[in-house]
Amino acid sequence: MNLFPQSRPSSFSDRPLLTDDTKVIAAKLTFFHYAALAIFVFLITGFWELQVVKESIYAEAAERNRIKSRPILAPRGKILDRDGRVIVDNHSSFSLLLSRENLKDDHLKNIAEGLNLDLTELTQRLARYKKRPRYEPIIIKDELTAGDISFVEAHRNQETFPEMELIHTQRRLYPRDGLAAHVIGYVGEISEPELDQPEFIKYKQGDVIGKDGIEKQYNEMLMGTDGQRRVLVDNMGNERQVLENKEAKPGQPLQLTLDLDLQAVAELSMEGRRGAVVALDPRSGEVLAMVSRPAFDPNAFAGRIPTKLWNTIIQDPDKPLLNRAVQAQLAPGSTFKPIMALAGLETGAITEGFSASCSGAANWYGRPFKCHQRGGHGHVELHKALAQSCDVYFYALGNKMGIDTIAQYAEMVGLGQKTGVDIPHEASGLVPSTKWKMRAYRQKWFAGETISVSIGQGALIVTPIQLASAIGGMATGGVWQKPHLVRRRGTESPARRAELNLDNVNQVVYGMYGVVNEGGTGVRARLAGVEVCGKTGTAQLASNDFLKTAAGKSMKDTAWFVGFANKSPEIIVVAMFEAGEHGNLAAPIVRDVIKSYFDKKARMTPPEPAKALAQAMFPRELRR
C-alpha cells in the first residue's frame, strides 16, 4: 500500500499559490532600478551644475582657498599752507587685519586682551560686517605699537590665531596742540548712517573718509585709490608667491590760503580763551588765518577713535568741536555801528546837521536806554560817535531809519546769510525785520526793539567770518569777495558789488581810524608805522533784567574787535573773545595778527637798494 500517494493537481489553477513572493521580489527590483536611475540622474545633474553651470563660482571659491587678496591703502593727499609748507602729512604705521574666513569666535577674547581692545566693541564691529562677503578682511586696530606687533607676530601662526594679519598703512599726521584743527578737520571710519546716504554710495564699510573741515569738504580730492596685493599661500597660510601687486594711487595735495605764520600768532593770542579769530584779504576773499578755541587734537581721530574718548569730547561743556569762526552766532555789539553809519549816510538819514546829545542815557518809547559811558559823551556827531562808540547817537539813528532799512543794509553787506566759505557747517546768522518777526513769531515788530538792534544787540546775530567779510567788503568800497580757504585754480566766483558813495565809505573808515588812533575805544590796537582802523564791540548775552538774576550774573559779555590796516585794506581781522567783557580786550589780538602780517611782508620785500640794483642790471623786458 502506498502510504504517500503522489497527488498531481488536475489543472494549473489547482497549483499552490507562490505568486505573492514573486510580486514582492519584482517590486523590489523595480524600486531598485528606479532608485538607481534617480541617483544617477541626480549625480549627473550635480556634476553638470558643478562642472558647467557654476564652474566659475566654485572655481573662485577654490581659488580663494589658496589665493589671498589684501588691500594696499592709498595715502591721502598732503595739505599745504599758502607758501607750500606742509600742514598735514602722513606717516607709516601698521594696522591689524582680521580674516573672517579663518575666524573662530573663541579666539576673540584672547585677541582683544593681547591688543588692549574692548571685547564688546570688537564684537559689535564684527557684527556690522555680517552682510559683507566673508572673504573681505576687517581692520580691527590702527597705529599698532611695538608691543602689539610683537603679539601679532608671536600668535598669527596656523596653530594659534591664523586670522590675524599685519598690513602697512599711511595714517594722517596732524599738527600738535590743535593748530588749525577746525580748518583742517579730521578723518574717521565711515558710519552706518553715512553708508545709507547717496553721496557715500561708492564707499564701503571700514573706509576712512573726511569727517569735518577741509578733510570733509575736499574728501574726493584728498582721498586716493586703494591698490591690491594678491598672493599664493599654502595650506598653512604662508605666502609662497606674489601674483599681483597693484600700487595704490595717492590723493592729490591741497594748498590752502592759510598763512602758517599768521595762524600761529592768532592761535597763541587765543591760548586759554574761548573764541575765534578770522583774518581775510578782502581784495581776494582769501582766508589768511582762522582760529577757534578751545580746540581738539585731530590725531585722536586719525584712525578709529575709542567710544570713551569720543563721548568725553562731545560732552565737554566748552564744545571743542564747535568751529566758532563759522558757527558761533552772537550779537556783534558795537562792531555793527560802522554798518549803521554807512546805512545812515547812504539813505540820507545822517545829514550835515545830524547829531545827538549824550548824557549817559536816553528814553525811547517809555523806557531808558543807557550808553556805555556813564557820564555821557556830550554833543556827538558821526566821527566822534564811531571813535567813542556812543550808543545814544546810534539809538537816535536807528530810530530815524527804522528796522527794515537797517535790515536792508545789513543784508547788503552779507549779514544774515552764509558767506559760502568752503568749509562745512557754516551758520547763517540772523538779521531781524518786520517780515522776519511776523513769520517767526506771528507778531508785529515794536519800534522799541529797533533801539537795541541799532547798537548790535537784540535779535541780531552774526558769525566772526560774516563780520570780517561784511566790514572788509564795505571798506574796499562795496566789493565782497567770497571767502575761501583753498587756493583757487582759475575758478573764482564773481564778487558781490554795491553802488556805494565812496565819500560815505571814507567817512565811516575815518571814524574807524579815530577808534584806534584818536583816543577812541580801540587804542590798544594801535601800531607804529601802520594805520590801523577798527571798531570795538561789547555784546550782552541776555537782557538786562535776566543778567540781574542768579543765573545771569555768571554770564559775561562777549568782547569783539574788527580791524584792518590802511584805508585801502589788504588784511582785515576779527577777534571774538567769549566772556572777554570789554571790546578793548579783544583789540590786542587783532593788533598782533596785523603786525605779524606786515612784519612778514617787510621781510619778503627786497630793500630799496636791491630794487635799484636789479633795475640797473636787467633790461626792462626781463623785469616784467
C-alpha positions as CSV (number, residue, x, y, z in Angstrom):
1,M,0.0,0.0,0.0
2,N,1.4,3.4,-0.9
3,L,1.2,5.4,2.2
4,F,2.3,8.5,0.4
5,P,0.5,8.6,-2.8
6,Q,1.6,11.2,-5.3
7,S,-1.2,13.6,-6.0
8,R,-1.0,15.8,-9.1
9,P,-3.2,18.7,-9.5
10,S,-5.8,18.2,-12.1
11,S,-5.2,21.6,-13.6
12,F,-2.8,24.8,-13.4
13,S,-5.3,26.5,-11.3
14,D,-5.1,23.8,-8.8
15,R,-1.4,24.5,-8.1
16,P,-0.2,26.1,-4.8
17,L,-0.2,30.0,-4.9
18,L,3.5,31.1,-5.0
19,T,2.9,34.4,-6.8
20,D,3.0,36.7,-3.6
21,D,6.7,36.2,-3.1
22,T,7.3,36.7,-6.8
23,K,5.5,40.0,-6.8
24,V,7.4,41.2,-3.8
25,I,10.7,40.4,-5.4
26,A,9.6,42.0,-8.6
27,A,8.6,45.2,-6.8
28,K,11.9,45.4,-5.0
29,L,13.8,45.0,-8.3
30,T,11.7,47.7,-9.9
31,F,12.2,50.1,-6.9
32,F,16.0,49.4,-7.1
33,H,16.0,50.2,-10.8
34,Y,14.2,53.5,-10.4
35,A,16.3,54.5,-7.3
36,A,19.5,53.7,-9.2
37,L,18.2,55.8,-12.1
38,A,17.2,58.7,-9.8
39,I,20.6,58.6,-8.1
40,F,22.3,58.5,-11.5
41,V,20.2,61.5,-12.7
42,F,21.0,63.4,-9.5
43,L,24.7,62.8,-9.8
44,I,24.7,63.7,-13.5
45,T,22.8,66.9,-12.7
46,G,25.1,67.8,-9.8
47,F,28.2,67.2,-11.9
48,W,26.6,69.3,-14.7
49,E,25.9,72.2,-12.3
50,L,29.3,71.8,-10.7
51,Q,31.4,71.5,-13.9
52,V,29.4,73.6,-16.4
53,V,26.7,75.8,-14.9
54,K,28.5,77.1,-11.8
55,E,32.1,76.4,-12.8
56,S,33.3,80.0,-12.3
57,I,31.7,80.3,-8.8
58,Y,33.2,77.1,-7.5
59,A,36.5,77.8,-9.2
60,E,36.6,81.2,-7.5
61,A,35.8,79.6,-4.1
62,A,38.6,77.0,-4.6
63,E,40.9,79.8,-5.8
64,R,40.3,81.7,-2.6
65,N,41.5,78.8,-0.6
66,R,45.0,79.3,-2.0
67,I,45.0,82.9,-3.2
68,K,44.7,85.8,-0.8
69,S,43.9,89.4,-1.7
70,R,44.9,92.2,0.6
71,P,44.2,95.9,0.2
72,I,47.0,98.5,-0.2
73,L,45.6,101.6,1.4
74,A,46.1,104.8,-0.6
75,P,47.7,107.7,1.4
76,R,45.6,110.9,1.5
77,G,46.9,114.0,-0.2
78,K,49.0,116.4,1.8
79,I,47.6,119.7,3.0
80,L,49.9,122.8,2.5
81,D,49.8,126.4,3.5
82,R,49.9,129.3,1.0
83,D,53.7,129.2,1.0
84,G,53.8,125.4,0.3
85,R,54.7,124.4,3.9
86,V,53.2,121.1,4.9
87,I,50.4,121.4,7.5
88,V,49.0,117.8,7.3
89,D,51.2,114.9,6.3
90,N,51.1,111.1,6.5
91,H,53.2,108.7,8.5
92,S,54.0,105.0,8.1
93,S,52.2,102.6,10.5
94,F,50.8,99.1,10.8
95,S,47.2,98.1,11.1
96,L,45.8,94.7,12.0
97,L,43.5,92.8,9.7
98,L,41.2,90.0,10.8
99,S,40.4,87.4,8.3
100,R,36.8,86.4,8.8
101,E,37.2,83.2,6.8
102,N,39.5,81.8,9.4
103,L,37.9,83.5,12.4
104,K,37.0,81.4,15.4
105,D,34.7,83.0,18.0
106,D,36.6,81.6,20.9
107,H,39.8,83.4,19.7
108,L,38.2,86.9,20.1
109,K,38.7,87.2,23.8
110,N,42.4,86.4,23.7
111,I,43.0,88.7,20.7
112,A,41.2,91.6,22.4
113,E,43.2,91.1,25.6
114,G,46.5,90.8,23.6
115,L,45.8,94.1,21.7
116,N,44.2,96.0,24.6
117,L,40.9,96.2,22.7
118,D,37.4,96.3,24.3
119,L,35.8,92.9,23.6
120,T,32.3,94.4,23.4
121,E,33.4,97.0,20.8
122,L,35.3,94.3,18.8
123,T,32.2,92.1,18.8
124,Q,30.0,94.9,17.7
125,R,32.4,95.9,15.0
126,L,32.4,92.3,13.6
127,A,28.6,92.3,13.7
128,R,28.5,95.3,11.4
129,Y,30.3,93.3,8.7
130,K,27.9,90.3,8.7
131,K,26.3,91.4,5.4
132,R,29.7,91.7,3.7
133,P,31.3,88.7,2.0
134,R,33.4,86.6,4.4
135,Y,36.5,86.8,2.3
136,E,36.7,90.6,2.9
137,P,39.0,91.2,5.9
138,I,38.3,93.8,8.6
139,I,40.8,96.2,10.2
140,I,40.4,96.0,13.9
141,K,43.2,98.2,15.1
142,D,45.3,101.0,13.7
143,E,48.6,102.5,14.8
144,L,49.9,99.3,16.3
145,T,52.5,99.7,19.0
146,A,55.7,97.7,19.2
147,G,54.0,95.5,21.8
148,D,51.0,95.0,19.5
149,I,53.3,93.9,16.6
150,S,55.2,91.5,18.9
151,F,51.9,89.9,20.0
152,V,50.7,89.5,16.4
153,E,54.0,88.1,15.2
154,A,54.1,85.6,18.0
155,H,50.5,84.4,17.6
156,R,49.4,84.6,14.0
157,N,50.6,81.1,13.0
158,Q,48.2,78.4,11.9
159,E,48.1,76.7,15.3
160,T,47.0,79.8,17.4
161,F,45.4,82.8,15.7
162,P,45.7,82.4,11.9
163,E,43.0,85.1,11.4
164,M,45.5,87.9,12.3
165,E,47.5,89.7,9.6
166,L,49.6,92.9,9.5
167,I,49.3,95.5,6.7
168,H,51.4,98.6,6.1
169,T,49.4,101.8,6.1
170,Q,49.8,105.6,5.8
171,R,48.0,107.4,8.6
172,R,47.2,111.1,9.0
173,L,49.7,113.2,10.9
174,Y,48.2,116.5,12.2
175,P,50.0,119.5,13.8
176,R,50.4,119.4,17.6
177,D,48.3,121.3,20.1
178,G,45.3,121.5,17.7
179,L,46.9,124.1,15.3
180,A,44.3,124.9,12.7
181,A,42.3,121.9,13.9
182,H,38.9,123.4,13.0
183,V,40.0,124.4,9.5
184,I,41.7,121.1,8.7
185,G,39.0,118.9,10.4
186,Y,39.7,115.2,10.8
187,V,39.2,111.8,9.2
188,G,37.4,108.8,10.6
189,E,35.7,105.5,9.6
190,I,32.6,105.8,7.6
191,S,29.5,105.3,9.8
192,E,26.4,103.2,9.2
193,P,24.1,106.3,8.7
194,E,26.6,107.7,6.1
195,L,26.6,104.4,4.2
196,D,22.9,104.8,3.7
197,Q,23.3,108.3,2.1
198,P,23.5,108.6,-1.7
199,E,26.7,110.8,-1.6
200,F,28.6,107.9,0.0
201,I,27.4,105.2,-2.4
202,K,30.9,104.4,-3.7
203,Y,32.3,103.8,-0.2
204,K,32.2,100.6,1.8
205,Q,32.3,99.6,5.5
206,G,35.6,100.3,7.0
207,D,36.7,103.1,4.6
208,V,38.3,106.1,6.3
209,I,36.9,109.5,5.0
210,G,37.0,113.1,5.8
211,K,34.6,113.9,8.7
212,D,34.9,117.7,9.1
213,G,36.7,120.8,7.9
214,I,38.8,120.7,4.8
215,E,39.2,116.9,5.1
216,K,35.5,116.6,4.5
217,Q,34.9,119.5,2.1
218,Y,37.6,118.2,-0.3
219,N,37.5,114.5,0.6
220,E,37.2,113.4,-3.1
221,M,40.4,115.2,-4.0
222,L,42.4,114.2,-0.9
223,M,41.3,110.5,-1.0
224,G,43.3,108.3,-3.3
225,T,42.5,105.0,-4.9
226,D,43.4,101.8,-2.9
227,G,45.7,99.2,-4.5
228,Q,45.6,95.4,-4.1
229,R,48.1,92.7,-3.4
230,R,47.3,89.1,-4.5
231,V,49.5,86.3,-3.2
232,L,49.6,82.5,-3.4
233,V,49.6,80.8,0.0
234,D,49.9,77.2,1.1
235,N,47.5,75.2,3.3
236,M,49.2,76.7,6.4
237,G,48.6,80.3,5.2
238,N,52.2,81.0,4.4
239,E,52.9,83.3,1.4
240,R,54.5,81.4,-1.5
241,Q,54.3,83.7,-4.5
242,V,53.1,87.3,-5.3
243,L,50.6,87.1,-8.2
244,E,49.7,90.7,-8.5
245,N,50.8,94.0,-6.8
246,K,48.6,96.9,-7.9
247,E,50.0,100.0,-6.3
248,A,47.7,102.5,-4.6
249,K,47.2,105.9,-6.1
250,P,47.8,108.7,-3.6
251,G,45.3,111.5,-3.1
252,Q,46.1,114.9,-4.6
253,P,47.9,117.6,-2.4
254,L,45.8,120.6,-1.5
255,Q,47.2,124.1,-1.0
256,L,45.3,126.4,1.4
257,T,45.2,130.2,1.6
258,L,46.2,130.0,5.3
259,D,49.5,131.6,6.3
260,L,51.1,129.4,9.0
261,D,52.9,132.4,10.5
262,L,49.7,134.4,10.9
263,Q,47.8,131.3,12.0
264,A,50.4,130.6,14.8
265,V,50.2,134.2,16.1
266,A,46.4,134.1,16.1
267,E,46.5,130.7,17.9
268,L,48.8,132.0,20.6
269,S,46.7,135.1,21.1
270,M,43.7,132.9,21.9
271,E,45.5,130.5,24.2
272,G,43.5,129.7,27.3
273,R,40.5,131.6,25.9
274,R,37.2,130.8,24.3
275,G,36.5,132.5,21.0
276,A,37.6,132.9,17.4
277,V,39.9,134.8,15.1
278,V,39.4,135.3,11.3
279,A,41.9,137.1,9.1
280,L,40.9,137.8,5.5
281,D,42.3,139.5,2.4
282,P,39.2,141.5,1.4
283,R,40.7,142.0,-2.1
284,S,40.5,138.3,-2.9
285,G,38.5,136.7,-0.2
286,E,41.5,134.5,0.8
287,V,41.3,133.4,4.5
288,L,44.8,134.1,5.9
289,A,44.1,132.7,9.4
290,M,41.1,131.0,11.1
291,V,41.2,130.0,14.8
292,S,38.6,128.6,17.1
293,R,39.4,127.9,20.7
294,P,39.2,125.6,22.6
295,A,40.5,123.2,20.0
296,F,40.9,119.4,19.8
297,D,43.6,117.1,18.7
298,P,42.8,115.7,15.2
299,N,45.4,113.0,15.7
300,A,43.0,111.3,18.1
301,F,40.6,110.8,15.2
302,A,43.2,109.7,12.6
303,G,42.3,106.0,13.0
304,R,39.3,104.7,14.8
305,I,38.6,106.8,17.9
306,P,37.6,104.8,21.0
307,T,34.0,105.3,22.1
308,K,35.0,106.5,25.6
309,L,37.3,109.3,24.2
310,W,34.6,110.3,21.7
311,N,32.0,110.7,24.4
312,T,34.4,112.7,26.5
313,I,34.9,115.2,23.7
314,I,31.3,115.6,22.7
315,Q,30.2,116.1,26.3
316,D,32.8,118.7,27.0
317,P,30.9,121.9,28.0
318,D,33.4,124.1,26.2
319,K,32.4,122.4,22.9
320,P,35.9,121.9,21.4
321,L,34.4,120.5,18.2
322,L,32.5,123.7,17.5
323,N,34.1,125.9,14.9
324,R,33.4,129.3,16.5
325,A,34.8,131.1,13.4
326,V,31.9,130.0,11.2
327,Q,29.4,128.5,13.7
328,A,29.3,130.8,16.7
329,Q,26.2,133.1,16.4
330,L,26.4,136.0,18.7
331,A,25.3,139.6,18.9
332,P,28.0,141.8,17.3
333,G,27.6,144.7,19.7
334,S,29.2,147.9,18.6
335,T,31.1,146.4,15.7
336,F,27.7,146.8,13.9
337,K,27.9,150.6,14.2
338,P,30.0,151.1,11.1
339,I,27.3,149.4,9.1
340,M,24.7,151.6,10.8
341,A,26.7,154.6,9.9
342,L,27.0,153.6,6.2
343,A,23.3,153.0,6.1
344,G,22.6,156.4,7.6
345,L,24.9,158.1,5.1
346,E,23.6,156.2,2.1
347,T,19.9,156.8,2.9
348,G,20.4,160.4,3.9
349,A,19.4,159.8,7.5
350,I,22.7,161.3,8.5
351,T,22.8,164.9,7.3
352,E,25.4,167.5,7.9
353,G,23.5,168.7,10.9
354,F,22.6,165.3,12.4
355,S,23.9,164.9,15.9
356,A,22.9,163.7,19.4
357,S,23.3,164.9,22.9
358,C,24.5,162.1,25.1
359,S,24.1,162.4,28.9
360,G,24.7,158.7,29.5
361,A,21.3,157.5,28.7
362,A,18.2,158.4,26.7
363,N,14.5,157.5,26.9
364,W,12.8,155.8,24.0
365,Y,9.2,154.5,24.0
366,G,8.8,154.8,27.7
367,R,12.0,153.1,28.9
368,P,15.6,154.3,29.4
369,F,18.4,153.0,27.2
370,K,21.9,153.5,28.6
371,C,25.2,154.5,27.0
372,H,28.3,152.6,27.9
373,Q,29.8,155.9,29.0
374,R,28.0,156.7,32.3
375,G,28.7,160.4,32.3
376,G,27.8,160.6,28.6
377,H,29.7,161.9,25.6
378,G,28.1,165.4,25.4
379,H,27.4,166.7,21.9
380,V,28.1,163.9,19.4
381,E,28.4,163.8,15.6
382,L,29.3,160.9,13.3
383,H,33.1,160.8,13.7
384,K,33.0,161.1,17.4
385,A,30.1,158.7,17.7
386,L,32.2,156.0,15.9
387,A,35.5,156.8,17.6
388,Q,34.0,156.9,21.1
389,S,31.2,154.3,20.3
390,C,28.4,156.5,21.6
391,D,25.3,154.4,22.0
392,V,22.9,157.3,22.3
393,Y,23.9,158.6,18.8
394,F,23.1,155.2,17.2
395,Y,19.9,154.9,19.2
396,A,18.7,158.1,17.5
397,L,20.0,157.0,14.1
398,G,18.3,153.6,14.3
399,N,15.0,155.2,15.4
400,K,15.2,157.5,12.4
401,M,15.9,154.8,9.9
402,G,13.6,152.0,11.2
403,I,14.3,148.3,11.3
404,D,13.6,147.4,7.7
405,T,16.1,150.0,6.4
406,I,18.7,148.7,8.9
407,A,18.0,145.1,7.7
408,Q,18.3,146.1,4.1
409,Y,21.9,147.4,4.6
410,A,22.9,144.6,7.0
411,E,21.9,142.1,4.3
412,M,23.6,144.1,1.6
413,V,27.0,143.7,3.4
414,G,26.3,140.0,3.8
415,L,24.9,139.5,7.3
416,G,22.0,137.1,7.8
417,Q,23.3,134.7,5.1
418,K,26.2,132.3,4.7
419,T,29.3,133.7,3.2
420,G,29.8,130.4,1.2
421,V,33.3,129.8,2.7
422,D,34.5,126.3,1.6
423,I,34.1,124.6,5.0
424,P,31.2,122.5,6.3
425,H,28.5,123.6,8.8
426,E,28.7,127.3,8.3
427,A,25.9,129.2,10.2
428,S,23.8,131.9,8.6
429,G,23.3,134.3,11.5
430,L,20.1,136.4,11.7
431,V,19.1,139.9,10.6
432,P,15.7,140.8,12.2
433,S,13.0,142.7,10.3
434,T,9.2,143.2,10.4
435,K,8.7,140.3,8.0
436,W,11.0,138.0,9.9
437,K,9.2,138.6,13.2
438,M,5.8,138.1,11.7
439,R,7.0,134.9,10.0
440,A,8.8,133.5,13.1
441,Y,6.6,134.7,15.9
442,R,3.3,135.8,14.2
443,Q,3.8,139.2,15.9
444,K,4.4,142.7,14.7
445,W,7.7,144.5,15.2
446,F,7.8,147.1,18.0
447,A,9.7,150.3,17.5
448,G,11.4,149.9,20.8
449,E,13.1,146.7,19.5
450,T,14.9,148.8,16.8
451,I,16.7,150.7,19.5
452,S,18.6,147.6,20.7
453,V,19.4,146.4,17.1
454,S,20.9,149.9,16.4
455,I,23.9,149.0,18.7
456,G,24.2,145.4,17.6
457,Q,22.0,143.8,20.2
458,G,18.5,142.4,20.2
459,A,17.7,139.6,17.7
460,L,20.7,140.5,15.5
461,I,23.4,137.7,15.5
462,V,26.5,137.2,13.3
463,T,29.4,134.8,12.9
464,P,33.0,136.1,13.0
465,I,33.6,135.2,9.4
466,Q,30.4,137.1,8.4
467,L,31.6,140.2,10.2
468,A,35.1,140.1,8.7
469,S,33.6,139.7,5.2
470,A,31.0,142.4,5.8
471,I,33.4,145.1,7.1
472,G,36.1,144.1,4.6
473,G,33.8,144.5,1.6
474,M,32.5,147.8,2.9
475,A,36.0,149.2,3.5
476,T,37.0,148.3,-0.1
477,G,34.2,150.4,-1.5
478,G,31.4,147.8,-1.8
479,V,33.1,144.7,-3.3
480,W,32.5,141.5,-1.4
481,Q,34.7,138.6,-2.5
482,K,33.6,135.1,-1.4
483,P,35.8,133.9,1.4
484,H,37.7,130.7,0.7
485,L,40.3,128.5,2.2
486,V,41.8,126.7,-0.8
487,R,43.9,128.4,-3.4
488,R,41.8,128.8,-6.5
489,R,42.8,127.5,-9.8
490,G,41.0,129.7,-12.3
491,T,37.5,129.1,-10.8
492,E,37.0,132.4,-9.0
493,S,33.4,133.1,-8.0
494,P,32.2,136.6,-9.1
495,A,32.2,139.2,-6.4
496,R,29.1,140.8,-5.0
497,R,29.0,144.5,-5.6
498,A,27.0,147.5,-4.4
499,E,27.0,151.0,-5.7
500,L,28.2,152.9,-2.7
501,N,29.1,156.6,-2.5
502,L,32.9,156.5,-1.8
503,D,32.7,159.7,0.2
504,N,30.3,157.9,2.6
505,V,32.6,154.9,2.8
506,N,35.6,157.2,3.6
507,Q,33.6,158.9,6.4
508,V,33.0,155.5,8.0
509,V,36.6,154.5,7.6
510,Y,37.8,157.8,9.0
511,G,35.6,157.2,12.1
512,M,37.2,153.7,12.5
513,Y,40.6,155.3,12.2
514,G,39.6,157.5,15.1
515,V,38.7,154.4,17.2
516,V,42.4,153.4,17.2
517,N,44.4,156.5,16.6
518,E,42.5,159.4,18.2
519,G,42.0,158.2,21.8
520,G,38.9,156.1,20.9
521,T,37.8,152.8,22.4
522,G,40.4,150.7,20.4
523,V,43.7,152.4,21.2
524,R,45.2,149.0,22.2
525,A,45.2,148.1,18.5
526,R,47.5,150.9,17.6
527,L,50.7,150.1,15.6
528,A,53.7,152.2,14.8
529,G,54.0,152.7,11.1
530,V,50.7,151.1,10.2
531,E,47.4,152.9,10.0
532,V,45.1,150.5,11.8
533,C,41.3,151.2,11.6
534,G,38.9,149.3,13.8
535,K,35.9,149.0,15.9
536,T,35.3,147.6,19.4
537,G,32.2,145.7,20.4
538,T,30.8,144.5,23.8
539,A,27.8,142.3,23.4
540,Q,25.5,141.1,26.1
541,L,24.3,137.5,26.1
542,A,20.9,138.3,27.6
543,S,18.6,141.1,28.6
544,N,19.5,143.4,31.5
545,D,16.7,142.0,33.6
546,F,17.9,138.4,33.2
547,L,21.5,139.4,33.9
548,K,20.4,140.6,37.3
549,T,19.2,137.2,38.2
550,A,21.3,134.5,39.9
551,A,21.6,132.6,36.6
552,G,22.5,135.7,34.7
553,K,25.2,137.0,37.0
554,S,27.7,134.4,35.7
555,M,27.1,135.4,32.0
556,K,29.9,137.8,31.0
557,D,29.7,139.9,27.9
558,T,31.4,138.9,24.6
559,A,34.3,141.1,23.5
560,W,34.7,141.9,19.8
561,F,37.2,143.8,17.7
562,V,37.3,144.2,14.0
563,G,40.3,145.9,12.4
564,F,42.0,146.5,9.1
565,A,45.2,148.1,8.0
566,N,45.3,151.2,5.9
567,K,42.4,153.0,4.3
568,S,42.6,150.6,1.3
569,P,42.8,147.4,3.3
570,E,44.8,144.3,2.3
571,I,44.0,142.4,5.6
572,I,41.0,142.5,7.9
573,V,40.9,140.7,11.2
574,V,38.0,139.9,13.5
575,A,38.6,138.7,17.1
576,M,35.7,137.3,19.2
577,F,36.5,136.7,22.8
578,E,33.8,134.9,24.8
579,A,33.4,136.3,28.3
580,G,36.0,139.0,27.5
581,E,33.6,141.6,28.8
582,H,35.1,144.6,27.0
583,G,35.9,145.1,23.3
584,N,39.2,146.8,24.1
585,L,40.5,143.5,25.4
586,A,40.0,141.9,22.0
587,A,41.9,144.7,20.3
588,P,45.4,143.4,21.1
589,I,44.6,140.1,19.4
590,V,43.8,141.8,16.1
591,R,46.8,144.1,16.5
592,D,49.2,141.2,16.9
593,V,47.9,139.4,13.8
594,I,48.1,142.6,11.7
595,K,51.6,143.3,13.0
596,S,52.7,139.7,12.0
597,Y,51.3,140.3,8.5
598,F,53.3,143.5,7.9
599,D,56.4,142.2,9.6
600,K,56.4,139.2,7.2
601,K,55.7,141.4,4.3
602,A,58.7,143.6,5.1
603,R,60.9,140.5,5.4
604,M,59.7,139.3,2.0
605,T,60.1,142.7,0.2
606,P,63.6,143.4,-1.1
607,P,65.1,146.6,0.3
608,E,65.1,149.7,-2.0
609,P,68.8,149.5,-2.9
610,A,68.3,145.9,-4.1
611,K,65.4,147.0,-6.3
612,A,67.5,149.8,-7.8
613,L,70.4,147.4,-8.5
614,A,68.0,144.9,-10.2
615,Q,66.6,147.7,-12.4
616,A,70.1,148.7,-13.4
617,M,71.3,145.2,-14.2
618,F,68.4,143.8,-16.1
619,P,66.6,145.0,-19.2
620,R,63.0,146.2,-18.8
621,E,61.5,143.3,-20.7
622,L,63.1,140.8,-18.2
623,R,61.8,142.6,-15.2
624,R,58.2,142.3,-16.2
